[in-house]
């Protein structure tokens, strides 16, 4: 996977796979919720969908990926210390971002 001129390999990251369950998929509010959680850690947090990897601390970067309901997404962190944040992001997505 390539992003901003460098490559990350799966072995370099800890990841969680989720499928978007909310009716509208990834839009501005869920992206902001993800970015707020990701901003709590010093290392990089990634969102990966359909082979594209973007910075999960950036709402705009996440919105560049088209992710409707049912889209499989991988969230990944570079540092094992950040697994709690990774799990929180995955749980948020799995819950449908609080949308009904």
Biopython code that builds the backbone (N, CA, C, O; Angstrom):
import numpy as np
from Bio.PDB.StructureBuilder import StructureBuilder

atoms = [
    (1, "UNK", "N", (0.837, -1.173, 0.000)),
    (1, "UNK", "CA", (0.000, 0.000, 0.000)),
    (1, "UNK", "C", (0.885, 1.241, 0.000)),
    (1, "UNK", "O", (1.877, 1.301, 0.727)),
    (2, "UNK", "N", (0.537, 2.201, -0.792)),
    (2, "UNK", "CA", (1.356, 3.398, -0.876)),
    (2, "UNK", "C", (0.535, 4.614, -0.464)),
    (2, "UNK", "O", (-0.624, 4.764, -0.851)),
    (3, "UNK", "N", (1.149, 5.461, 0.312)),
    (3, "UNK", "CA", (0.518, 6.720, 0.717)),
    (3, "UNK", "C", (1.613, 7.731, 0.969)),
    (3, "UNK", "O", (2.529, 7.481, 1.753)),
    (4, "UNK", "N", (1.525, 8.848, 0.323)),
    (4, "UNK", "CA", (2.453, 9.955, 0.524)),
    (4, "UNK", "C", (3.923, 9.549, 0.367)),
    (4, "UNK", "O", (4.772, 9.981, 1.147)),
    (5, "UNK", "N", (4.221, 8.724, -0.631)),
    (5, "UNK", "CA", (5.602, 8.441, -0.969)),
    (5, "UNK", "C", (6.286, 7.361, -0.156)),
    (5, "UNK", "O", (7.491, 7.165, -0.315)),
    (6, "UNK", "N", (5.572, 6.645, 0.715)),
    (6, "UNK", "CA", (6.204, 5.544, 1.428)),
    (6, "UNK", "C", (5.235, 4.373, 1.473)),
    (6, "UNK", "O", (4.029, 4.532, 1.282)),
    (7, "UNK", "N", (5.777, 3.222, 1.724)),
    (7, "UNK", "CA", (4.967, 2.018, 1.759)),
    (7, "UNK", "C", (4.837, 1.496, 3.175)),
    (7, "UNK", "O", (5.800, 1.505, 3.941)),
    (8, "UNK", "N", (3.665, 1.048, 3.514)),
    (8, "UNK", "CA", (3.426, 0.361, 4.779)),
    (8, "UNK", "C", (3.055, -1.061, 4.403)),
    (8, "UNK", "O", (2.260, -1.271, 3.487)),
    (9, "UNK", "N", (3.609, -2.022, 5.085)),
    (9, "UNK", "CA", (3.236, -3.406, 4.851)),
    (9, "UNK", "C", (2.387, -3.874, 6.017)),
    (9, "UNK", "O", (2.464, -3.332, 7.119)),
    (10, "UNK", "N", (1.585, -4.875, 5.761)),
    (10, "UNK", "CA", (0.696, -5.387, 6.798)),
    (10, "UNK", "C", (1.480, -5.813, 8.038)),
    (10, "UNK", "O", (0.986, -5.661, 9.155)),
    (11, "UNK", "N", (2.685, -6.339, 7.864)),
    (11, "UNK", "CA", (3.458, -6.790, 9.018)),
    (11, "UNK", "C", (3.920, -5.632, 9.895)),
    (11, "UNK", "O", (4.293, -5.839, 11.050)),
    (12, "UNK", "N", (3.898, -4.422, 9.357)),
    (12, "UNK", "CA", (4.299, -3.245, 10.117)),
    (12, "UNK", "C", (3.165, -2.663, 10.947)),
    (12, "UNK", "O", (3.386, -1.738, 11.729)),
    (13, "UNK", "N", (1.950, -3.193, 10.789)),
    (13, "UNK", "CA", (0.788, -2.585, 11.424)),
    (13, "UNK", "C", (-0.031, -3.609, 12.198)),
    (13, "UNK", "O", (0.047, -4.814, 11.959)),
    (14, "UNK", "N", (-0.814, -3.090, 13.127)),
    (14, "UNK", "CA", (-1.833, -3.874, 13.811)),
    (14, "UNK", "C", (-3.159, -3.382, 13.247)),
    (14, "UNK", "O", (-3.410, -2.177, 13.223)),
    (15, "UNK", "N", (-4.006, -4.296, 12.794)),
    (15, "UNK", "CA", (-5.217, -3.846, 12.104)),
    (15, "UNK", "C", (-6.462, -4.577, 12.583)),
    (15, "UNK", "O", (-6.401, -5.642, 13.198)),
    (16, "UNK", "N", (-7.588, -3.958, 12.274)),
    (16, "UNK", "CA", (-8.923, -4.513, 12.525)),
    (16, "UNK", "C", (-9.758, -4.292, 11.283)),
    (16, "UNK", "O", (-9.764, -3.197, 10.721)),
    (17, "UNK", "N", (-10.460, -5.319, 10.854)),
    (17, "UNK", "CA", (-11.352, -5.223, 9.711)),
    (17, "UNK", "C", (-12.789, -5.060, 10.194)),
    (17, "UNK", "O", (-13.228, -5.738, 11.123)),
    (18, "UNK", "N", (-13.505, -4.155, 9.551)),
    (18, "UNK", "CA", (-14.917, -3.931, 9.864)),
    (18, "UNK", "C", (-15.680, -3.756, 8.557)),
    (18, "UNK", "O", (-15.093, -3.496, 7.507)),
    (19, "UNK", "N", (-16.974, -3.901, 8.641)),
    (19, "UNK", "CA", (-17.856, -3.621, 7.508)),
    (19, "UNK", "C", (-18.807, -2.525, 7.948)),
    (19, "UNK", "O", (-19.416, -2.611, 9.014)),
    (20, "UNK", "N", (-18.932, -1.498, 7.126)),
    (20, "UNK", "CA", (-19.820, -0.385, 7.480)),
    (20, "UNK", "C", (-21.269, -0.854, 7.477)),
    (20, "UNK", "O", (-21.746, -1.426, 6.496)),
    (21, "UNK", "N", (-21.963, -0.607, 8.583)),
    (21, "UNK", "CA", (-23.340, -1.083, 8.732)),
    (21, "UNK", "C", (-24.375, 0.039, 8.725)),
    (21, "UNK", "O", (-25.571, -0.217, 8.582)),
    (22, "UNK", "N", (-23.917, 1.285, 8.879)),
    (22, "UNK", "CA", (-24.902, 2.376, 8.921)),
    (22, "UNK", "C", (-25.399, 2.685, 7.510)),
    (22, "UNK", "O", (-24.676, 2.500, 6.531)),
    (23, "UNK", "N", (-26.629, 3.153, 7.420)),
    (23, "UNK", "CA", (-27.300, 3.348, 6.135)),
    (23, "UNK", "C", (-26.546, 4.265, 5.174)),
    (23, "UNK", "O", (-26.546, 4.022, 3.968)),
    (24, "UNK", "N", (-25.907, 5.309, 5.688)),
    (24, "UNK", "CA", (-25.242, 6.279, 4.827)),
    (24, "UNK", "C", (-23.760, 5.986, 4.607)),
    (24, "UNK", "O", (-23.087, 6.707, 3.871)),
    (25, "UNK", "N", (-23.255, 4.937, 5.236)),
    (25, "UNK", "CA", (-21.836, 4.638, 5.079)),
    (25, "UNK", "C", (-20.978, 5.727, 5.701)),
    (25, "UNK", "O", (-21.393, 6.397, 6.647)),
    (26, "UNK", "N", (-19.786, 5.896, 5.165)),
    (26, "UNK", "CA", (-18.873, 6.904, 5.709)),
    (26, "UNK", "C", (-19.194, 8.270, 5.110)),
    (26, "UNK", "O", (-19.073, 8.477, 3.902)),
    (27, "UNK", "N", (-19.598, 9.185, 5.961)),
    (27, "UNK", "CA", (-19.847, 10.567, 5.543)),
    (27, "UNK", "C", (-19.177, 11.468, 6.572)),
    (27, "UNK", "O", (-18.425, 10.973, 7.411)),
    (28, "UNK", "N", (-19.421, 12.755, 6.535)),
    (28, "UNK", "CA", (-18.653, 13.716, 7.328)),
    (28, "UNK", "C", (-18.707, 13.463, 8.839)),
    (28, "UNK", "O", (-17.674, 13.535, 9.506)),
    (29, "UNK", "N", (-19.875, 13.172, 9.383)),
    (29, "UNK", "CA", (-19.966, 12.993, 10.833)),
    (29, "UNK", "C", (-19.193, 11.768, 11.311)),
    (29, "UNK", "O", (-18.411, 11.881, 12.256)),
    (30, "UNK", "N", (-19.383, 10.592, 10.690)),
    (30, "UNK", "CA", (-18.567, 9.453, 11.107)),
    (30, "UNK", "C", (-17.067, 9.680, 10.892)),
    (30, "UNK", "O", (-16.250, 9.262, 11.713)),
    (31, "UNK", "N", (-16.713, 10.336, 9.801)),
    (31, "UNK", "CA", (-15.292, 10.619, 9.560)),
    (31, "UNK", "C", (-14.736, 11.507, 10.670)),
    (31, "UNK", "O", (-13.602, 11.316, 11.109)),
    (32, "UNK", "N", (-15.524, 12.469, 11.123)),
    (32, "UNK", "CA", (-15.082, 13.343, 12.219)),
    (32, "UNK", "C", (-14.936, 12.554, 13.513)),
    (32, "UNK", "O", (-14.009, 12.804, 14.284)),
    (33, "UNK", "N", (-15.835, 11.607, 13.764)),
    (33, "UNK", "CA", (-15.739, 10.780, 14.963)),
    (33, "UNK", "C", (-14.461, 9.935, 14.935)),
    (33, "UNK", "O", (-13.768, 9.816, 15.945)),
    (34, "UNK", "N", (-14.161, 9.359, 13.788)),
    (34, "UNK", "CA", (-12.940, 8.561, 13.638)),
    (34, "UNK", "C", (-11.714, 9.440, 13.843)),
    (34, "UNK", "O", (-10.793, 9.067, 14.569)),
    (35, "UNK", "N", (-11.700, 10.599, 13.208)),
    (35, "UNK", "CA", (-10.553, 11.510, 13.301)),
    (35, "UNK", "C", (-10.316, 11.952, 14.744)),
    (35, "UNK", "O", (-9.169, 12.083, 15.171)),
    (36, "UNK", "N", (-11.388, 12.181, 15.493)),
    (36, "UNK", "CA", (-11.235, 12.588, 16.899)),
    (36, "UNK", "C", (-10.563, 11.486, 17.721)),
    (36, "UNK", "O", (-9.704, 11.766, 18.556)),
    (37, "UNK", "N", (-10.953, 10.251, 17.484)),
    (37, "UNK", "CA", (-10.316, 9.140, 18.199)),
    (37, "UNK", "C", (-8.862, 8.971, 17.755)),
    (37, "UNK", "O", (-7.973, 8.785, 18.585)),
    (38, "UNK", "N", (-8.630, 9.036, 16.457)),
    (38, "UNK", "CA", (-7.278, 8.853, 15.919)),
    (38, "UNK", "C", (-6.330, 9.949, 16.391)),
    (38, "UNK", "O", (-5.135, 9.704, 16.558)),
    (39, "UNK", "N", (-6.844, 11.136, 16.605)),
    (39, "UNK", "CA", (-6.004, 12.266, 17.022)),
    (39, "UNK", "C", (-5.440, 12.087, 18.430)),
    (39, "UNK", "O", (-4.529, 12.815, 18.823)),
    (40, "UNK", "N", (-5.957, 11.146, 19.180)),
    (40, "UNK", "CA", (-5.506, 10.937, 20.553)),
    (40, "UNK", "C", (-4.164, 10.221, 20.646)),
    (40, "UNK", "O", (-3.570, 10.168, 21.723)),
    (41, "UNK", "N", (-3.675, 9.669, 19.533)),
    (41, "UNK", "CA", (-2.412, 8.933, 19.562)),
    (41, "UNK", "C", (-1.352, 9.656, 18.744)),
    (41, "UNK", "O", (-1.665, 10.369, 17.791)),
    (42, "UNK", "N", (-0.105, 9.464, 19.126)),
    (42, "UNK", "CA", (0.988, 10.144, 18.433)),
    (42, "UNK", "C", (1.364, 9.468, 17.122)),
    (42, "UNK", "O", (1.803, 10.137, 16.187)),
    (43, "UNK", "N", (1.198, 8.156, 17.042)),
    (43, "UNK", "CA", (1.591, 7.452, 15.817)),
    (43, "UNK", "C", (0.504, 7.566, 14.752)),
    (43, "UNK", "O", (-0.560, 8.139, 14.987)),
    (44, "UNK", "N", (0.783, 7.029, 13.618)),
    (44, "UNK", "CA", (-0.172, 7.108, 12.506)),
    (44, "UNK", "C", (-1.289, 6.089, 12.677)),
    (44, "UNK", "O", (-1.091, 4.986, 13.187)),
    (45, "UNK", "N", (-2.469, 6.500, 12.229)),
    (45, "UNK", "CA", (-3.641, 5.639, 12.187)),
    (45, "UNK", "C", (-4.133, 5.673, 10.746)),
    (45, "UNK", "O", (-4.286, 6.743, 10.156)),
    (46, "UNK", "N", (-4.375, 4.501, 10.193)),
    (46, "UNK", "CA", (-4.741, 4.407, 8.779)),
    (46, "UNK", "C", (-6.135, 3.841, 8.595)),
    (46, "UNK", "O", (-6.612, 3.038, 9.396)),
    (47, "UNK", "N", (-6.772, 4.275, 7.531)),
    (47, "UNK", "CA", (-8.013, 3.679, 7.061)),
    (47, "UNK", "C", (-7.714, 3.146, 5.670)),
    (47, "UNK", "O", (-7.192, 3.866, 4.819)),
    (48, "UNK", "N", (-8.047, 1.884, 5.443)),
    (48, "UNK", "CA", (-7.718, 1.242, 4.181)),
    (48, "UNK", "C", (-9.000, 0.651, 3.598)),
    (48, "UNK", "O", (-9.718, -0.096, 4.262)),
    (49, "UNK", "N", (-9.267, 1.002, 2.346)),
    (49, "UNK", "CA", (-10.441, 0.478, 1.660)),
    (49, "UNK", "C", (-10.122, 0.314, 0.185)),
    (49, "UNK", "O", (-9.605, 1.227, -0.457)),
    (50, "UNK", "N", (-10.431, -0.845, -0.335)),
    (50, "UNK", "CA", (-10.249, -1.126, -1.764)),
    (50, "UNK", "C", (-8.828, -0.809, -2.228)),
    (50, "UNK", "O", (-8.630, -0.268, -3.315)),
    (51, "UNK", "N", (-7.847, -1.149, -1.401)),
    (51, "UNK", "CA", (-6.453, -0.951, -1.764)),
    (51, "UNK", "C", (-5.920, 0.455, -1.576)),
    (51, "UNK", "O", (-4.740, 0.704, -1.821)),
    (52, "UNK", "N", (-6.764, 1.378, -1.146)),
    (52, "UNK", "CA", (-6.346, 2.759, -0.905)),
    (52, "UNK", "C", (-6.151, 2.967, 0.584)),
    (52, "UNK", "O", (-6.987, 2.555, 1.389)),
    (53, "UNK", "N", (-5.065, 3.597, 0.947)),
    (53, "UNK", "CA", (-4.733, 3.846, 2.357)),
    (53, "UNK", "C", (-4.691, 5.340, 2.600)),
    (53, "UNK", "O", (-3.987, 6.071, 1.904)),
    (54, "UNK", "N", (-5.456, 5.799, 3.600)),
    (54, "UNK", "CA", (-5.484, 7.230, 3.922)),
    (54, "UNK", "C", (-5.292, 7.440, 5.413)),
    (54, "UNK", "O", (-5.473, 6.523, 6.214)),
    (55, "UNK", "N", (-4.928, 8.643, 5.766)),
    (55, "UNK", "CA", (-4.708, 9.052, 7.149)),
    (55, "UNK", "C", (-6.057, 9.175, 7.865)),
    (55, "UNK", "O", (-6.893, 9.993, 7.480)),
    (56, "UNK", "N", (-6.267, 8.366, 8.904)),
    (56, "UNK", "CA", (-7.538, 8.400, 9.634)),
    (56, "UNK", "C", (-7.641, 9.596, 10.570)),
    (56, "UNK", "O", (-8.662, 9.767, 11.236)),
    (57, "UNK", "N", (-6.609, 10.421, 10.634)),
    (57, "UNK", "CA", (-6.694, 11.658, 11.407)),
    (57, "UNK", "C", (-7.225, 12.799, 10.547)),
    (57, "UNK", "O", (-7.474, 13.896, 11.047)),
    (58, "UNK", "N", (-7.397, 12.538, 9.254)),
    (58, "UNK", "CA", (-7.849, 13.556, 8.317)),
    (58, "UNK", "C", (-9.246, 13.236, 7.786)),
    (58, "UNK", "O", (-9.440, 12.253, 7.072)),
    (59, "UNK", "N", (-10.204, 14.073, 8.142)),
    (59, "UNK", "CA", (-11.575, 13.895, 7.662)),
    (59, "UNK", "C", (-11.597, 13.933, 6.134)),
    (59, "UNK", "O", (-12.237, 13.093, 5.502)),
    (60, "UNK", "N", (-10.914, 14.882, 5.553)),
    (60, "UNK", "CA", (-10.896, 15.028, 4.101)),
    (60, "UNK", "C", (-10.314, 13.788, 3.434)),
    (60, "UNK", "O", (-10.872, 13.294, 2.453)),
    (61, "UNK", "N", (-9.198, 13.280, 3.955)),
    (61, "UNK", "CA", (-8.596, 12.073, 3.377)),
    (61, "UNK", "C", (-9.590, 10.913, 3.400)),
    (61, "UNK", "O", (-9.740, 10.201, 2.407)),
    (62, "UNK", "N", (-10.262, 10.725, 4.525)),
    (62, "UNK", "CA", (-11.218, 9.617, 4.614)),
    (62, "UNK", "C", (-12.386, 9.787, 3.652)),
    (62, "UNK", "O", (-12.872, 8.812, 3.079)),
    (63, "UNK", "N", (-12.834, 11.018, 3.476)),
    (63, "UNK", "CA", (-13.970, 11.255, 2.593)),
    (63, "UNK", "C", (-13.624, 11.053, 1.120)),
    (63, "UNK", "O", (-14.518, 10.924, 0.284)),
    (64, "UNK", "N", (-12.321, 11.024, 0.796)),
    (64, "UNK", "CA", (-11.939, 10.780, -0.598)),
    (64, "UNK", "C", (-12.197, 9.326, -1.000)),
    (64, "UNK", "O", (-12.245, 9.007, -2.187)),
    (65, "UNK", "N", (-12.362, 8.455, -0.016)),
    (65, "UNK", "CA", (-12.701, 7.065, -0.296)),
    (65, "UNK", "C", (-14.220, 6.944, -0.356)),
    (65, "UNK", "O", (-14.923, 7.444, 0.522)),
    (66, "UNK", "N", (-14.713, 6.291, -1.379)),
    (66, "UNK", "CA", (-16.155, 6.085, -1.469)),
    (66, "UNK", "C", (-16.489, 4.838, -0.663)),
    (66, "UNK", "O", (-16.133, 3.728, -1.058)),
    (67, "UNK", "N", (-17.172, 5.014, 0.465)),
    (67, "UNK", "CA", (-17.448, 3.905, 1.385)),
    (67, "UNK", "C", (-18.910, 3.875, 1.791)),
    (67, "UNK", "O", (-19.251, 4.326, 2.885)),
    (68, "UNK", "N", (-19.788, 3.351, 0.929)),
    (68, "UNK", "CA", (-21.197, 3.228, 1.303)),
    (68, "UNK", "C", (-21.417, 2.058, 2.266)),
    (68, "UNK", "O", (-20.484, 1.325, 2.593)),
    (69, "UNK", "N", (-22.643, 1.901, 2.707)),
    (69, "UNK", "CA", (-23.005, 0.783, 3.585)),
    (69, "UNK", "C", (-22.526, -0.524, 2.956)),
    (69, "UNK", "O", (-22.654, -0.732, 1.749)),
    (70, "UNK", "N", (-21.974, -1.395, 3.791)),
    (70, "UNK", "CA", (-21.504, -2.690, 3.319)),
    (70, "UNK", "C", (-20.050, -2.720, 2.887)),
    (70, "UNK", "O", (-19.523, -3.781, 2.555)),
    (71, "UNK", "N", (-19.396, -1.560, 2.887)),
    (71, "UNK", "CA", (-17.992, -1.500, 2.474)),
    (71, "UNK", "C", (-17.103, -2.115, 3.548)),
    (71, "UNK", "O", (-17.205, -1.748, 4.719)),
    (72, "UNK", "N", (-16.230, -3.050, 3.161)),
    (72, "UNK", "CA", (-15.245, -3.546, 4.125)),
    (72, "UNK", "C", (-14.108, -2.539, 4.261)),
    (72, "UNK", "O", (-13.591, -2.033, 3.265)),
    (73, "UNK", "N", (-13.728, -2.257, 5.493)),
    (73, "UNK", "CA", (-12.671, -1.278, 5.778)),
    (73, "UNK", "C", (-11.703, -1.903, 6.773)),
    (73, "UNK", "O", (-12.095, -2.667, 7.654)),
    (74, "UNK", "N", (-10.450, -1.564, 6.611)),
    (74, "UNK", "CA", (-9.433, -1.966, 7.585)),
    (74, "UNK", "C", (-8.910, -0.696, 8.246)),
    (74, "UNK", "O", (-8.533, 0.259, 7.566)),
    (75, "UNK", "N", (-8.891, -0.694, 9.558)),
    (75, "UNK", "CA", (-8.245, 0.366, 10.316)),
    (75, "UNK", "C", (-6.954, -0.222, 10.861)),
    (75, "UNK", "O", (-6.929, -1.372, 11.299)),
    (76, "UNK", "N", (-5.883, 0.562, 10.836)),
    (76, "UNK", "CA", (-4.587, 0.053, 11.274)),
    (76, "UNK", "C", (-3.814, 1.119, 12.029)),
    (76, "UNK", "O", (-3.937, 2.314, 11.763)),
    (77, "UNK", "N", (-3.012, 0.649, 12.981)),
    (77, "UNK", "CA", (-2.118, 1.524, 13.735)),
    (77, "UNK", "C", (-0.697, 0.987, 13.586)),
    (77, "UNK", "O", (-0.486, -0.202, 13.347)),
    (78, "UNK", "N", (0.256, 1.881, 13.730)),
    (78, "UNK", "CA", (1.659, 1.507, 13.579)),
    (78, "UNK", "C", (2.302, 1.106, 14.898)),
    (78, "UNK", "O", (3.383, 0.516, 14.903)),
    (79, "UNK", "N", (1.658, 1.414, 16.009)),
    (79, "UNK", "CA", (2.263, 1.205, 17.317)),
    (79, "UNK", "C", (1.341, 0.349, 18.180)),
    (79, "UNK", "O", (0.149, 0.638, 18.291)),
    (80, "UNK", "N", (1.880, -0.692, 18.784)),
    (80, "UNK", "CA", (1.086, -1.586, 19.622)),
    (80, "UNK", "C", (0.440, -0.857, 20.803)),
    (80, "UNK", "O", (-0.593, -1.299, 21.306)),
    (81, "UNK", "N", (1.029, 0.241, 21.246)),
    (81, "UNK", "CA", (0.447, 1.038, 22.339)),
    (81, "UNK", "C", (-0.916, 1.608, 21.970)),
    (81, "UNK", "O", (-1.704, 1.966, 22.846)),
    (82, "UNK", "N", (-1.191, 1.691, 20.672)),
    (82, "UNK", "CA", (-2.411, 2.337, 20.199)),
    (82, "UNK", "C", (-3.547, 1.362, 19.898)),
    (82, "UNK", "O", (-4.529, 1.727, 19.252)),
    (83, "UNK", "N", (-3.410, 0.125, 20.365)),
    (83, "UNK", "CA", (-4.433, -0.873, 20.071)),
    (83, "UNK", "C", (-5.777, -0.518, 20.704)),
    (83, "UNK", "O", (-6.819, -0.861, 20.146)),
    (84, "UNK", "N", (-5.783, 0.158, 21.849)),
    (84, "UNK", "CA", (-7.060, 0.571, 22.453)),
    (84, "UNK", "C", (-7.797, 1.557, 21.550)),
    (84, "UNK", "O", (-9.015, 1.474, 21.390)),
    (85, "UNK", "N", (-7.056, 2.482, 20.967)),
    (85, "UNK", "CA", (-7.668, 3.431, 20.035)),
    (85, "UNK", "C", (-8.171, 2.697, 18.798)),
    (85, "UNK", "O", (-9.263, 2.983, 18.306)),
    (86, "UNK", "N", (-7.386, 1.761, 18.297)),
    (86, "UNK", "CA", (-7.803, 0.948, 17.148)),
    (86, "UNK", "C", (-9.107, 0.224, 17.467)),
    (86, "UNK", "O", (-10.034, 0.227, 16.657)),
    (87, "UNK", "N", (-9.180, -0.389, 18.627)),
    (87, "UNK", "CA", (-10.399, -1.100, 19.017)),
    (87, "UNK", "C", (-11.584, -0.154, 19.177)),
    (87, "UNK", "O", (-12.713, -0.516, 18.844)),
    (88, "UNK", "N", (-11.342, 1.042, 19.678)),
    (88, "UNK", "CA", (-12.426, 2.029, 19.831)),
    (88, "UNK", "C", (-12.958, 2.464, 18.467)),
    (88, "UNK", "O", (-14.168, 2.608, 18.288)),
    (89, "UNK", "N", (-12.061, 2.672, 17.512)),
    (89, "UNK", "CA", (-12.478, 3.065, 16.156)),
    (89, "UNK", "C", (-13.280, 1.932, 15.520)),
    (89, "UNK", "O", (-14.330, 2.170, 14.923)),
    (90, "UNK", "N", (-12.791, 0.711, 15.646)),
    (90, "UNK", "CA", (-13.498, -0.436, 15.072)),
    (90, "UNK", "C", (-14.882, -0.590, 15.707)),
    (90, "UNK", "O", (-15.862, -0.825, 15.001)),
    (91, "UNK", "N", (-14.966, -0.459, 17.021)),
    (91, "UNK", "CA", (-16.251, -0.576, 17.721)),
    (91, "UNK", "C", (-17.221, 0.511, 17.270)),
    (91, "UNK", "O", (-18.413, 0.255, 17.096)),
    (92, "UNK", "N", (-16.709, 1.715, 17.085)),
    (92, "UNK", "CA", (-17.543, 2.821, 16.605)),
    (92, "UNK", "C", (-18.136, 2.488, 15.241)),
    (92, "UNK", "O", (-19.333, 2.668, 15.018)),
    (93, "UNK", "N", (-17.297, 2.004, 14.333)),
    (93, "UNK", "CA", (-17.774, 1.648, 12.992)),
    (93, "UNK", "C", (-18.752, 0.474, 13.044)),
    (93, "UNK", "O", (-19.775, 0.487, 12.359)),
    (94, "UNK", "N", (-18.443, -0.530, 13.849)),
    (94, "UNK", "CA", (-19.313, -1.699, 13.966)),
    (94, "UNK", "C", (-20.678, -1.335, 14.563)),
    (94, "UNK", "O", (-21.676, -2.004, 14.296)),
    (95, "UNK", "N", (-20.714, -0.279, 15.366)),
    (95, "UNK", "CA", (-21.981, 0.152, 15.975)),
    (95, "UNK", "C", (-22.802, 1.040, 15.038)),
    (95, "UNK", "O", (-23.913, 1.445, 15.378)),
    (96, "UNK", "N", (-22.262, 1.336, 13.875)),
    (96, "UNK", "CA", (-22.985, 2.205, 12.941)),
    (96, "UNK", "C", (-22.849, 3.673, 13.262)),
    (96, "UNK", "O", (-23.665, 4.484, 12.823)),
    (97, "UNK", "N", (-21.812, 4.033, 14.036)),
    (97, "UNK", "CA", (-21.528, 5.426, 14.391)),
    (97, "UNK", "C", (-22.676, 6.070, 15.150)),
    (97, "UNK", "O", (-22.847, 7.289, 15.111)),
    (98, "UNK", "N", (-23.462, 5.253, 15.840)),
    (98, "UNK", "CA", (-24.567, 5.775, 16.618)),
    (98, "UNK", "C", (-25.780, 6.191, 15.782)),
    (98, "UNK", "O", (-26.704, 6.821, 16.295)),
    (99, "UNK", "N", (-25.771, 5.838, 14.497)),
    (99, "UNK", "CA", (-26.886, 6.182, 13.628)),
    (99, "UNK", "C", (-27.912, 5.063, 13.640)),
    (99, "UNK", "O", (-27.563, 3.893, 13.798)),
    (100, "UNK", "N", (-29.140, 5.411, 13.478)),
    (100, "UNK", "CA", (-30.220, 4.410, 13.433)),
    (100, "UNK", "C", (-30.649, 4.156, 12.021)),
    (100, "UNK", "O", (-31.545, 3.345, 11.784)),
]
sb = StructureBuilder()
sb.init_structure("model")
sb.init_model(0)
sb.init_chain("A")
sb.init_seg("    ")
for serial, (resi, resn, name, xyz) in enumerate(atoms, 1):
    if name == "N":
        sb.init_residue(resn, " ", resi, " ")
    sb.init_atom(name, np.array(xyz, "f"), 0.0, 1.0, " ", f" {name:<3s}", serial, name[0])
structure = sb.get_structure()
